[in-house]
Amino acid sequence: MSKKSRKSQSVTVAAPVVVADVAELPPVAETPVAEATTPEVPEVAPVAEVAVAVAPVKVKKYPREGGKCWVVWNECDNLLAAGTHPTVAHLRAVAVERNWNVSNASQEFYAWRKYHGRK
């Protein structure tokens, strides 16, 4: 049925209750209320503990000496020892100058920075 062909239907409502009508109602007999009792809960068998496997946390280690990653980390350490706070721009310039892979130098700089807790 489409919305256009729907017609609003009139609704018949019972006569509303008036406060004066309520006052004329006979009093309700009061019945004594029994004390509430706590329902007995059936015992449930204990649930066996299930060991949940937790993924191991991968901790970054200092790169192996002599590798390409170690060369980048060593350059960062040398810049820091010289009093310069290394940035990715410094390493990109050194990478181009020394014919290193610029992407690897950038990624290793960020790994070095995270390893040393620098922001």
Phi and psi in radians as a Rosetta constraint file:
Dihedral C 1 N 2 CA 2 C 2 CIRCULARHARMONIC -1.409 0.35
Dihedral N 2 CA 2 C 2 N 3 CIRCULARHARMONIC 2.844 0.35
Dihedral C 2 N 3 CA 3 C 3 CIRCULARHARMONIC -1.152 0.35
Dihedral N 3 CA 3 C 3 N 4 CIRCULARHARMONIC -0.556 0.35
Dihedral C 3 N 4 CA 4 C 4 CIRCULARHARMONIC -1.214 0.35
Dihedral N 4 CA 4 C 4 N 5 CIRCULARHARMONIC -0.584 0.35
Dihedral C 4 N 5 CA 5 C 5 CIRCULARHARMONIC -1.490 0.35
Dihedral N 5 CA 5 C 5 N 6 CIRCULARHARMONIC -0.117 0.35
Dihedral C 5 N 6 CA 6 C 6 CIRCULARHARMONIC -1.273 0.35
Dihedral N 6 CA 6 C 6 N 7 CIRCULARHARMONIC 2.362 0.35
Dihedral C 6 N 7 CA 7 C 7 CIRCULARHARMONIC -2.000 0.35
Dihedral N 7 CA 7 C 7 N 8 CIRCULARHARMONIC 2.529 0.35
Dihedral C 7 N 8 CA 8 C 8 CIRCULARHARMONIC -1.209 0.35
Dihedral N 8 CA 8 C 8 N 9 CIRCULARHARMONIC 2.413 0.35
Dihedral C 8 N 9 CA 9 C 9 CIRCULARHARMONIC -1.826 0.35
Dihedral N 9 CA 9 C 9 N 10 CIRCULARHARMONIC 2.463 0.35
Dihedral C 9 N 10 CA 10 C 10 CIRCULARHARMONIC -1.407 0.35
Dihedral N 10 CA 10 C 10 N 11 CIRCULARHARMONIC 2.524 0.35
Dihedral C 10 N 11 CA 11 C 11 CIRCULARHARMONIC -1.962 0.35
Dihedral N 11 CA 11 C 11 N 12 CIRCULARHARMONIC 2.320 0.35
Dihedral C 11 N 12 CA 12 C 12 CIRCULARHARMONIC -1.663 0.35
Dihedral N 12 CA 12 C 12 N 13 CIRCULARHARMONIC 2.246 0.35
Dihedral C 12 N 13 CA 13 C 13 CIRCULARHARMONIC -2.010 0.35
Dihedral N 13 CA 13 C 13 N 14 CIRCULARHARMONIC 2.454 0.35
Dihedral C 13 N 14 CA 14 C 14 CIRCULARHARMONIC -1.131 0.35
Dihedral N 14 CA 14 C 14 N 15 CIRCULARHARMONIC 2.767 0.35
Dihedral C 14 N 15 CA 15 C 15 CIRCULARHARMONIC -1.060 0.35
Dihedral N 15 CA 15 C 15 N 16 CIRCULARHARMONIC 2.375 0.35
Dihedral C 15 N 16 CA 16 C 16 CIRCULARHARMONIC -1.195 0.35
Dihedral N 16 CA 16 C 16 N 17 CIRCULARHARMONIC 2.645 0.35
Dihedral C 16 N 17 CA 17 C 17 CIRCULARHARMONIC -1.460 0.35
Dihedral N 17 CA 17 C 17 N 18 CIRCULARHARMONIC 2.282 0.35
Dihedral C 17 N 18 CA 18 C 18 CIRCULARHARMONIC -1.795 0.35
Dihedral N 18 CA 18 C 18 N 19 CIRCULARHARMONIC 2.586 0.35
Dihedral C 18 N 19 CA 19 C 19 CIRCULARHARMONIC -1.017 0.35
Dihedral N 19 CA 19 C 19 N 20 CIRCULARHARMONIC -0.637 0.35
Dihedral C 19 N 20 CA 20 C 20 CIRCULARHARMONIC -1.097 0.35
Dihedral N 20 CA 20 C 20 N 21 CIRCULARHARMONIC -0.618 0.35
Dihedral C 20 N 21 CA 21 C 21 CIRCULARHARMONIC -1.170 0.35
Dihedral N 21 CA 21 C 21 N 22 CIRCULARHARMONIC -0.619 0.35
Dihedral C 21 N 22 CA 22 C 22 CIRCULARHARMONIC -1.178 0.35
Dihedral N 22 CA 22 C 22 N 23 CIRCULARHARMONIC -0.661 0.35
Dihedral C 22 N 23 CA 23 C 23 CIRCULARHARMONIC -1.124 0.35
Dihedral N 23 CA 23 C 23 N 24 CIRCULARHARMONIC -0.459 0.35
Dihedral C 23 N 24 CA 24 C 24 CIRCULARHARMONIC -1.491 0.35
Dihedral N 24 CA 24 C 24 N 25 CIRCULARHARMONIC -0.094 0.35
Dihedral C 24 N 25 CA 25 C 25 CIRCULARHARMONIC -1.223 0.35
Dihedral N 25 CA 25 C 25 N 26 CIRCULARHARMONIC 2.547 0.35
Dihedral C 25 N 26 CA 26 C 26 CIRCULARHARMONIC -1.169 0.35
Dihedral N 26 CA 26 C 26 N 27 CIRCULARHARMONIC 2.618 0.35
Dihedral C 26 N 27 CA 27 C 27 CIRCULARHARMONIC -1.154 0.35
Dihedral N 27 CA 27 C 27 N 28 CIRCULARHARMONIC 2.603 0.35
Dihedral C 27 N 28 CA 28 C 28 CIRCULARHARMONIC -1.522 0.35
Dihedral N 28 CA 28 C 28 N 29 CIRCULARHARMONIC 2.319 0.35
Dihedral C 28 N 29 CA 29 C 29 CIRCULARHARMONIC -1.214 0.35
Dihedral N 29 CA 29 C 29 N 30 CIRCULARHARMONIC 2.267 0.35
Dihedral C 29 N 30 CA 30 C 30 CIRCULARHARMONIC -1.460 0.35
Dihedral N 30 CA 30 C 30 N 31 CIRCULARHARMONIC 2.224 0.35
Dihedral C 30 N 31 CA 31 C 31 CIRCULARHARMONIC -1.813 0.35
Dihedral N 31 CA 31 C 31 N 32 CIRCULARHARMONIC 2.473 0.35
Dihedral C 31 N 32 CA 32 C 32 CIRCULARHARMONIC -1.133 0.35
Dihedral N 32 CA 32 C 32 N 33 CIRCULARHARMONIC 2.458 0.35
Dihedral C 32 N 33 CA 33 C 33 CIRCULARHARMONIC -1.651 0.35
Dihedral N 33 CA 33 C 33 N 34 CIRCULARHARMONIC 2.189 0.35
Dihedral C 33 N 34 CA 34 C 34 CIRCULARHARMONIC -1.294 0.35
Dihedral N 34 CA 34 C 34 N 35 CIRCULARHARMONIC 2.612 0.35
Dihedral C 34 N 35 CA 35 C 35 CIRCULARHARMONIC -1.144 0.35
Dihedral N 35 CA 35 C 35 N 36 CIRCULARHARMONIC 2.472 0.35
Dihedral C 35 N 36 CA 36 C 36 CIRCULARHARMONIC -1.288 0.35
Dihedral N 36 CA 36 C 36 N 37 CIRCULARHARMONIC 2.342 0.35
Dihedral C 36 N 37 CA 37 C 37 CIRCULARHARMONIC -1.941 0.35
Dihedral N 37 CA 37 C 37 N 38 CIRCULARHARMONIC 2.586 0.35
Dihedral C 37 N 38 CA 38 C 38 CIRCULARHARMONIC -1.389 0.35
Dihedral N 38 CA 38 C 38 N 39 CIRCULARHARMONIC 2.198 0.35
Dihedral C 38 N 39 CA 39 C 39 CIRCULARHARMONIC -1.172 0.35
Dihedral N 39 CA 39 C 39 N 40 CIRCULARHARMONIC 2.497 0.35
Dihedral C 39 N 40 CA 40 C 40 CIRCULARHARMONIC -1.325 0.35
Dihedral N 40 CA 40 C 40 N 41 CIRCULARHARMONIC 2.331 0.35
Dihedral C 40 N 41 CA 41 C 41 CIRCULARHARMONIC -1.726 0.35
Dihedral N 41 CA 41 C 41 N 42 CIRCULARHARMONIC 2.223 0.35
Dihedral C 41 N 42 CA 42 C 42 CIRCULARHARMONIC -1.153 0.35
Dihedral N 42 CA 42 C 42 N 43 CIRCULARHARMONIC 2.563 0.35
Dihedral C 42 N 43 CA 43 C 43 CIRCULARHARMONIC -1.241 0.35
Dihedral N 43 CA 43 C 43 N 44 CIRCULARHARMONIC 2.473 0.35
Dihedral C 43 N 44 CA 44 C 44 CIRCULARHARMONIC -1.945 0.35
Dihedral N 44 CA 44 C 44 N 45 CIRCULARHARMONIC 2.382 0.35
Dihedral C 44 N 45 CA 45 C 45 CIRCULARHARMONIC -1.124 0.35
Dihedral N 45 CA 45 C 45 N 46 CIRCULARHARMONIC 2.440 0.35
Dihedral C 45 N 46 CA 46 C 46 CIRCULARHARMONIC -1.108 0.35
Dihedral N 46 CA 46 C 46 N 47 CIRCULARHARMONIC 2.520 0.35
Dihedral C 46 N 47 CA 47 C 47 CIRCULARHARMONIC -1.515 0.35
Dihedral N 47 CA 47 C 47 N 48 CIRCULARHARMONIC 2.309 0.35
Dihedral C 47 N 48 CA 48 C 48 CIRCULARHARMONIC -1.225 0.35
Dihedral N 48 CA 48 C 48 N 49 CIRCULARHARMONIC 2.446 0.35
Dihedral C 48 N 49 CA 49 C 49 CIRCULARHARMONIC -1.290 0.35
Dihedral N 49 CA 49 C 49 N 50 CIRCULARHARMONIC 2.401 0.35
Dihedral C 49 N 50 CA 50 C 50 CIRCULARHARMONIC -1.912 0.35
Dihedral N 50 CA 50 C 50 N 51 CIRCULARHARMONIC 2.253 0.35
Dihedral C 50 N 51 CA 51 C 51 CIRCULARHARMONIC -1.314 0.35
Dihedral N 51 CA 51 C 51 N 52 CIRCULARHARMONIC 2.232 0.35
Dihedral C 51 N 52 CA 52 C 52 CIRCULARHARMONIC -1.789 0.35
Dihedral N 52 CA 52 C 52 N 53 CIRCULARHARMONIC 2.195 0.35
Dihedral C 52 N 53 CA 53 C 53 CIRCULARHARMONIC -1.326 0.35
Dihedral N 53 CA 53 C 53 N 54 CIRCULARHARMONIC 2.228 0.35
Dihedral C 53 N 54 CA 54 C 54 CIRCULARHARMONIC -1.887 0.35
Dihedral N 54 CA 54 C 54 N 55 CIRCULARHARMONIC 2.295 0.35
Dihedral C 54 N 55 CA 55 C 55 CIRCULARHARMONIC -1.132 0.35
Dihedral N 55 CA 55 C 55 N 56 CIRCULARHARMONIC 2.403 0.35
Dihedral C 55 N 56 CA 56 C 56 CIRCULARHARMONIC -1.203 0.35
Dihedral N 56 CA 56 C 56 N 57 CIRCULARHARMONIC 2.541 0.35
Dihedral C 56 N 57 CA 57 C 57 CIRCULARHARMONIC -1.508 0.35
Dihedral N 57 CA 57 C 57 N 58 CIRCULARHARMONIC 2.210 0.35
Dihedral C 57 N 58 CA 58 C 58 CIRCULARHARMONIC -1.513 0.35
Dihedral N 58 CA 58 C 58 N 59 CIRCULARHARMONIC 2.053 0.35
Dihedral C 58 N 59 CA 59 C 59 CIRCULARHARMONIC -1.787 0.35
Dihedral N 59 CA 59 C 59 N 60 CIRCULARHARMONIC 2.244 0.35
Dihedral C 59 N 60 CA 60 C 60 CIRCULARHARMONIC -1.270 0.35
Dihedral N 60 CA 60 C 60 N 61 CIRCULARHARMONIC 2.283 0.35
Dihedral C 60 N 61 CA 61 C 61 CIRCULARHARMONIC -1.835 0.35
Dihedral N 61 CA 61 C 61 N 62 CIRCULARHARMONIC 2.828 0.35
Dihedral C 61 N 62 CA 62 C 62 CIRCULARHARMONIC -1.139 0.35
Dihedral N 62 CA 62 C 62 N 63 CIRCULARHARMONIC 2.385 0.35
Dihedral C 62 N 63 CA 63 C 63 CIRCULARHARMONIC -1.090 0.35
Dihedral N 63 CA 63 C 63 N 64 CIRCULARHARMONIC 2.723 0.35
Dihedral C 63 N 64 CA 64 C 64 CIRCULARHARMONIC -1.153 0.35
Dihedral N 64 CA 64 C 64 N 65 CIRCULARHARMONIC 2.426 0.35
Dihedral C 64 N 65 CA 65 C 65 CIRCULARHARMONIC -1.133 0.35
Dihedral N 65 CA 65 C 65 N 66 CIRCULARHARMONIC 2.366 0.35
Dihedral C 65 N 66 CA 66 C 66 CIRCULARHARMONIC 1.710 0.35
Dihedral N 66 CA 66 C 66 N 67 CIRCULARHARMONIC -0.240 0.35
Dihedral C 66 N 67 CA 67 C 67 CIRCULARHARMONIC -1.424 0.35
Dihedral N 67 CA 67 C 67 N 68 CIRCULARHARMONIC 3.001 0.35
Dihedral C 67 N 68 CA 68 C 68 CIRCULARHARMONIC -1.175 0.35
Dihedral N 68 CA 68 C 68 N 69 CIRCULARHARMONIC -0.629 0.35
Dihedral C 68 N 69 CA 69 C 69 CIRCULARHARMONIC -1.177 0.35
Dihedral N 69 CA 69 C 69 N 70 CIRCULARHARMONIC -0.709 0.35
Dihedral C 69 N 70 CA 70 C 70 CIRCULARHARMONIC -1.076 0.35
Dihedral N 70 CA 70 C 70 N 71 CIRCULARHARMONIC -0.658 0.35
Dihedral C 70 N 71 CA 71 C 71 CIRCULARHARMONIC -1.070 0.35
Dihedral N 71 CA 71 C 71 N 72 CIRCULARHARMONIC -0.730 0.35
Dihedral C 71 N 72 CA 72 C 72 CIRCULARHARMONIC -1.178 0.35
Dihedral N 72 CA 72 C 72 N 73 CIRCULARHARMONIC -0.789 0.35
Dihedral C 72 N 73 CA 73 C 73 CIRCULARHARMONIC -1.105 0.35
Dihedral N 73 CA 73 C 73 N 74 CIRCULARHARMONIC -0.690 0.35
Dihedral C 73 N 74 CA 74 C 74 CIRCULARHARMONIC -1.118 0.35
Dihedral N 74 CA 74 C 74 N 75 CIRCULARHARMONIC -0.684 0.35
Dihedral C 74 N 75 CA 75 C 75 CIRCULARHARMONIC -1.127 0.35
Dihedral N 75 CA 75 C 75 N 76 CIRCULARHARMONIC -0.691 0.35
Dihedral C 75 N 76 CA 76 C 76 CIRCULARHARMONIC -1.090 0.35
Dihedral N 76 CA 76 C 76 N 77 CIRCULARHARMONIC -0.760 0.35
Dihedral C 76 N 77 CA 77 C 77 CIRCULARHARMONIC -1.097 0.35
Dihedral N 77 CA 77 C 77 N 78 CIRCULARHARMONIC -0.692 0.35
Dihedral C 77 N 78 CA 78 C 78 CIRCULARHARMONIC -1.150 0.35
Dihedral N 78 CA 78 C 78 N 79 CIRCULARHARMONIC -0.715 0.35
Dihedral C 78 N 79 CA 79 C 79 CIRCULARHARMONIC -1.116 0.35
Dihedral N 79 CA 79 C 79 N 80 CIRCULARHARMONIC -0.695 0.35
Dihedral C 79 N 80 CA 80 C 80 CIRCULARHARMONIC -1.165 0.35
Dihedral N 80 CA 80 C 80 N 81 CIRCULARHARMONIC -0.706 0.35
Dihedral C 80 N 81 CA 81 C 81 CIRCULARHARMONIC -1.157 0.35
Dihedral N 81 CA 81 C 81 N 82 CIRCULARHARMONIC -0.527 0.35
Dihedral C 81 N 82 CA 82 C 82 CIRCULARHARMONIC -1.373 0.35
Dihedral N 82 CA 82 C 82 N 83 CIRCULARHARMONIC -0.075 0.35
Dihedral C 82 N 83 CA 83 C 83 CIRCULARHARMONIC 1.674 0.35
Dihedral N 83 CA 83 C 83 N 84 CIRCULARHARMONIC 0.110 0.35
Dihedral C 83 N 84 CA 84 C 84 CIRCULARHARMONIC -1.795 0.35
Dihedral N 84 CA 84 C 84 N 85 CIRCULARHARMONIC 2.261 0.35
Dihedral C 84 N 85 CA 85 C 85 CIRCULARHARMONIC -1.366 0.35
Dihedral N 85 CA 85 C 85 N 86 CIRCULARHARMONIC 1.960 0.35
Dihedral C 85 N 86 CA 86 C 86 CIRCULARHARMONIC -1.157 0.35
Dihedral N 86 CA 86 C 86 N 87 CIRCULARHARMONIC 2.482 0.35
Dihedral C 86 N 87 CA 87 C 87 CIRCULARHARMONIC -2.199 0.35
Dihedral N 87 CA 87 C 87 N 88 CIRCULARHARMONIC 2.956 0.35
Dihedral C 87 N 88 CA 88 C 88 CIRCULARHARMONIC -1.140 0.35
Dihedral N 88 CA 88 C 88 N 89 CIRCULARHARMONIC -0.517 0.35
Dihedral C 88 N 89 CA 89 C 89 CIRCULARHARMONIC -1.133 0.35
Dihedral N 89 CA 89 C 89 N 90 CIRCULARHARMONIC -0.720 0.35
Dihedral C 89 N 90 CA 90 C 90 CIRCULARHARMONIC -1.028 0.35
Dihedral N 90 CA 90 C 90 N 91 CIRCULARHARMONIC -0.821 0.35
Dihedral C 90 N 91 CA 91 C 91 CIRCULARHARMONIC -1.224 0.35
Dihedral N 91 CA 91 C 91 N 92 CIRCULARHARMONIC -0.593 0.35
Dihedral C 91 N 92 CA 92 C 92 CIRCULARHARMONIC -1.118 0.35
Dihedral N 92 CA 92 C 92 N 93 CIRCULARHARMONIC -0.717 0.35
Dihedral C 92 N 93 CA 93 C 93 CIRCULARHARMONIC -1.121 0.35
Dihedral N 93 CA 93 C 93 N 94 CIRCULARHARMONIC -0.758 0.35
Dihedral C 93 N 94 CA 94 C 94 CIRCULARHARMONIC -1.149 0.35
Dihedral N 94 CA 94 C 94 N 95 CIRCULARHARMONIC -0.667 0.35
Dihedral C 94 N 95 CA 95 C 95 CIRCULARHARMONIC -1.119 0.35
Dihedral N 95 CA 95 C 95 N 96 CIRCULARHARMONIC -0.728 0.35
Dihedral C 95 N 96 CA 96 C 96 CIRCULARHARMONIC -1.180 0.35
Dihedral N 96 CA 96 C 96 N 97 CIRCULARHARMONIC -0.730 0.35
Dihedral C 96 N 97 CA 97 C 97 CIRCULARHARMONIC -1.110 0.35
Dihedral N 97 CA 97 C 97 N 98 CIRCULARHARMONIC -0.704 0.35
Dihedral C 97 N 98 CA 98 C 98 CIRCULARHARMONIC -1.734 0.35
Dihedral N 98 CA 98 C 98 N 99 CIRCULARHARMONIC 0.146 0.35
Dihedral C 98 N 99 CA 99 C 99 CIRCULARHARMONIC 1.058 0.35
Dihedral N 99 CA 99 C 99 N 100 CIRCULARHARMONIC 0.772 0.35
Dihedral C 99 N 100 CA 100 C 100 CIRCULARHARMONIC -1.629 0.35
Dihedral N 100 CA 100 C 100 N 101 CIRCULARHARMONIC 2.894 0.35
Dihedral C 100 N 101 CA 101 C 101 CIRCULARHARMONIC -1.278 0.35
Dihedral N 101 CA 101 C 101 N 102 CIRCULARHARMONIC 2.052 0.35
Dihedral C 101 N 102 CA 102 C 102 CIRCULARHARMONIC -1.142 0.35
Dihedral N 102 CA 102 C 102 N 103 CIRCULARHARMONIC -0.688 0.35
Dihedral C 102 N 103 CA 103 C 103 CIRCULARHARMONIC -1.121 0.35
Dihedral N 103 CA 103 C 103 N 104 CIRCULARHARMONIC -0.743 0.35
Dihedral C 103 N 104 CA 104 C 104 CIRCULARHARMONIC -1.137 0.35
Dihedral N 104 CA 104 C 104 N 105 CIRCULARHARMONIC -0.706 0.35
Dihedral C 104 N 105 CA 105 C 105 CIRCULARHARMONIC -1.107 0.35
Dihedral N 105 CA 105 C 105 N 106 CIRCULARHARMONIC -0.699 0.35
Dihedral C 105 N 106 CA 106 C 106 CIRCULARHARMONIC -1.141 0.35
Dihedral N 106 CA 106 C 106 N 107 CIRCULARHARMONIC -0.822 0.35
Dihedral C 106 N 107 CA 107 C 107 CIRCULARHARMONIC -1.130 0.35
Dihedral N 107 CA 107 C 107 N 108 CIRCULARHARMONIC -0.701 0.35
Dihedral C 107 N 108 CA 108 C 108 CIRCULARHARMONIC -1.213 0.35
Dihedral N 108 CA 108 C 108 N 109 CIRCULARHARMONIC -0.539 0.35
Dihedral C 108 N 109 CA 109 C 109 CIRCULARHARMONIC -1.083 0.35
Dihedral N 109 CA 109 C 109 N 110 CIRCULARHARMONIC -0.802 0.35
Dihedral C 109 N 110 CA 110 C 110 CIRCULARHARMONIC -1.166 0.35
Dihedral N 110 CA 110 C 110 N 111 CIRCULARHARMONIC -0.626 0.35
Dihedral C 110 N 111 CA 111 C 111 CIRCULARHARMONIC -1.158 0.35
Dihedral N 111 CA 111 C 111 N 112 CIRCULARHARMONIC -0.716 0.35
Dihedral C 111 N 112 CA 112 C 112 CIRCULARHARMONIC -1.080 0.35
Dihedral N 112 CA 112 C 112 N 113 CIRCULARHARMONIC -0.783 0.35
Dihedral C 112 N 113 CA 113 C 113 CIRCULARHARMONIC -1.108 0.35
Dihedral N 113 CA 113 C 113 N 114 CIRCULARHARMONIC -0.717 0.35
Dihedral C 113 N 114 CA 114 C 114 CIRCULARHARMONIC -1.184 0.35
Dihedral N 114 CA 114 C 114 N 115 CIRCULARHARMONIC -0.704 0.35
Dihedral C 114 N 115 CA 115 C 115 CIRCULARHARMONIC -1.049 0.35
Dihedral N 115 CA 115 C 115 N 116 CIRCULARHARMONIC -0.692 0.35
Dihedral C 115 N 116 CA 116 C 116 CIRCULARHARMONIC -1.556 0.35
Dihedral N 116 CA 116 C 116 N 117 CIRCULARHARMONIC -0.032 0.35
Dihedral C 116 N 117 CA 117 C 117 CIRCULARHARMONIC 1.287 0.35
Dihedral N 117 CA 117 C 117 N 118 CIRCULARHARMONIC 0.477 0.35
Dihedral C 117 N 118 CA 118 C 118 CIRCULARHARMONIC -1.671 0.35
Dihedral N 118 CA 118 C 118 N 119 CIRCULARHARMONIC 2.613 0.35
